[in-house]
Amino acid sequence: MKLIGQVSRTFSRLVDTPLRELGLSVGQLPVLVTLKNVGAISQGELARIARVEQPSMAQLLSRMERDELVQRVLDPADGRSRLISLSAQATRQLPKAKRVMDQTCSQALDGLSADEQALLHELLLKVDANLNRALEQMQKGSK
């Protein structure tokens, strides 16, 4: 697990500068990608999908709104509520950010065969599922 953390930190360091040049950060990507894929959603639902605690999500969204990456729009189903959606600026920057991430992934996986890449992916999915089960059990135990 220590190695997974190390790999993640190194990857983040490599993409940090090119993403910052686009006005983005690694920590914003789960939110931006979720909004791109799902569309406008509530802050609570966004936090759940992106696996971010509600207070952290509120702070992150405030900064992203300030930086004009997201916007709050009226919920058509409930005029008293607002939904979070991508801004035009974020929509323009996401393809560039994807290129940065894809290029860095290619560097990270250089020298691995397609079979090795598939196996790595499969194994990481299992580790992620195990950790999510443990997290769910922990959360159930604290209620």
Residue pairs with C-beta under 8 A, 6 or more apart in sequence:
4 124
4 127
7 108
11 104
11 108
12 26
14 104
14 107
15 26
15 100
15 101
15 104
16 25
16 26
18 100
19 25
19 26
19 29
19 97
19 100
22 93
22 96
22 97
22 100
23 67
23 69
23 89
23 93
24 32
24 69
24 90
24 93
24 97
27 60
28 60
28 64
28 69
29 97
29 101
30 50
30 51
30 52
31 46
31 50
31 52
31 57
31 60
31 61
31 64
31 70
32 69
32 70
32 86
32 90
32 94
32 97
33 94
34 41
34 46
34 49
34 50
35 41
35 46
35 70
35 84
35 85
35 86
35 90
36 86
36 91
36 94
38 49
39 85
40 73
40 83
40 84
40 85
41 49
41 83
41 84
42 75
42 81
42 83
42 84
43 54
43 57
43 58
43 61
43 84
44 54
46 52
46 57
46 61
46 84
47 53
47 54
47 56
47 57
50 57
52 60
61 70
61 84
64 70
65 71
65 72
68 87
68 89
68 90
69 86
69 87
69 89
69 90
69 93
70 84
70 85
70 86
70 87
70 90
71 84
71 85
71 86
71 87
72 82
72 83
72 84
72 85
73 82
73 83
73 85
74 81
74 82
74 83
75 81
75 82
75 83
86 94
109 117
109 120
112 120
